[in-house]
Amino acid sequence: MSQELILSGTIIFVLAVAIPVIFIATKNLGPKNPNIKNKNIAYESGVSTPVGDIGSRHNVRFYLVAILFIIFDVEIIFLFPWAVNIRELGVLGLVEIFLFVFLLVAGLIYVYMKKALKWQ
């Protein structure tokens, strides 16, 4: 057997034993106080009494803003390596990044023109 196989098998075995032991130990060693009055009630972001019911629907704009945030946040993942390697990429790299930023700005203008960012 190779050393890598033995090492990976040992790691998997240790994790398979350690994780259940940690869970059991925290359950048995942790504090227990079942007489607390408010222990089993719902708690939502600092509000002690839940508002609305479980089946309530959210406005689609929340999801749209989240998706737009992810799209424009992932842009940084592509801009950072370009900024680090700008000298090696040369003029072609500069043209490509301008095209990339142009497409992102065009997408932002499209979303703005569709009034997707207005909260009314």
PyMOL commands that set and color helices and strands:
alter all, ss='L'
color gray80, all
select helices_A, chain A and resi 3-29+60-84+86-113
alter helices_A, ss='H'
color red, helices_A
deselect
rebuild
show_as cartoon
